[in-house]
């Protein structure tokens, strides 16, 4: 099978399971937005997938997770901003709706050669997760459940609410969602991405 096939199938599975997980947890999502004045506003969502552990969850970042008030803490803030395990609502959704994600990505990773091909399979999984998380339907659901999660377009700038997909072993240190969005902008502006 080609990586394109893996990507298309992976994106489909990751998106459909994400949508079902969000719908099943709509009341819990609404609950974390009720007392935003005291608890802080939810300002990011992350789709966290670690195929080597057969782990998948959806996390939410509270603005207070990164509310450091001194310049000395700036770098700590930048680390936590895109590192969901340090967020208050890490693993907020990890129910049975994500079981197909755990199984599919775990199998894909295990069946790949553990050398370069394993890392490439991981890259494809994270790209698929970013495309799934950036899907318009996800933003629509989050907004219906009380979050100000405006959808991302292929235009700069792209607002305050953040969408995050990170490589757990940090072979690729950037936020995959930012990578996907910058690629979309380049394609719109240039007609294609230059070689």
BELCORQUI-V769536 format. One record per backbone hydrogen bond with DSSP energy under -0.5 kcal/mol. CO is the residue of the C=O (numbers start at 1). NH is the residue of the N-H. E is the energy in kcal/mol with one decimal. If there is no record, write none. Layout:
[[CO NH E] [CO NH E]]
//
This chain:
[[2 6 -2.0] [3 7 -2.9] [4 8 -2.6] [5 9 -2.6] [6 10 -3.0] [7 11 -3.1] [8 12 -2.0] [9 13 -2.4] [10 14 -2.9] [11 15 -2.5] [12 16 -2.5] [13 17 -2.3] [14 18 -1.8] [15 19 -2.6] [16 20 -2.1] [17 21 -2.5] [18 22 -2.6] [19 23 -2.4] [20 24 -2.4] [21 25 -1.2] [23 26 -1.3] [25 29 -2.3] [26 30 -2.6] [27 31 -2.1] [28 32 -1.5] [29 33 -0.6] [30 33 -0.9] [30 34 -0.6] [31 34 -1.0] [33 36 -1.0] [35 38 -0.9] [35 39 -2.9] [36 40 -2.1] [41 43 -0.6] [41 63 -3.0] [43 162 -2.3] [44 61 -2.2] [45 164 -2.5] [46 48 -0.7] [46 59 -2.5] [47 49 -0.6] [48 57 -2.2] [50 53 -1.7] [50 54 -0.5] [50 55 -1.7] [51 54 -0.8] [55 50 -2.5] [57 48 -2.6] [58 93 -2.4] [59 46 -2.6] [60 89 -0.9] [61 43 -2.4] [61 44 -0.9] [62 65 -2.7] [63 66 -1.0] [64 67 -1.1] [66 68 -1.5] [70 73 -1.0] [71 74 -1.9] [73 77 -2.5] [74 78 -2.3] [75 79 -1.9] [76 80 -2.3] [77 81 -2.4] [78 82 -0.8] [79 82 -0.6] [80 83 -1.5] [83 86 -2.2] [84 87 -2.7] [87 90 -1.2] [89 60 -1.5] [89 92 -1.3] [92 94 -0.5] [93 58 -2.5] [95 98 -1.9] [96 99 -1.7] [98 102 -2.2] [99 103 -2.6] [100 104 -2.7] [101 105 -2.5] [102 106 -1.9] [103 107 -2.5] [104 108 -2.6] [105 109 -2.4] [106 110 -2.6] [107 111 -2.4] [108 112 -0.8] [113 118 -1.7] [115 119 -1.4] [116 120 -2.3] [117 121 -2.5] [118 122 -2.0] [119 123 -2.0] [120 124 -2.3] [121 125 -2.3] [122 126 -2.3] [123 127 -2.4] [124 128 -2.5] [125 129 -2.3] [126 130 -2.3] [127 131 -2.5] [128 132 -2.4] [129 133 -2.9] [130 134 -2.1] [132 135 -1.3] [135 138 -1.2] [135 139 -1.4] [136 140 -2.4] [137 141 -2.1] [138 142 -2.6] [139 143 -2.4] [140 144 -2.2] [141 145 -1.7] [142 147 -2.6] [143 146 -1.6] [147 149 -1.7] [148 150 -0.6] [153 155 -0.6] [162 45 -2.1] [164 47 -2.0] [165 176 -3.0] [166 168 -0.6] [167 170 -1.6] [171 173 -0.5] [172 167 -0.7] [174 176 -0.6] [175 178 -0.6] [175 179 -1.8] [176 180 -2.6] [177 181 -2.5] [178 182 -2.7] [179 183 -2.0] [180 184 -2.1] [181 185 -2.3] [182 186 -2.3] [183 187 -2.4] [184 188 -2.2] [185 189 -2.8] [186 190 -3.1] [187 191 -1.8] [192 194 -0.6]]
//
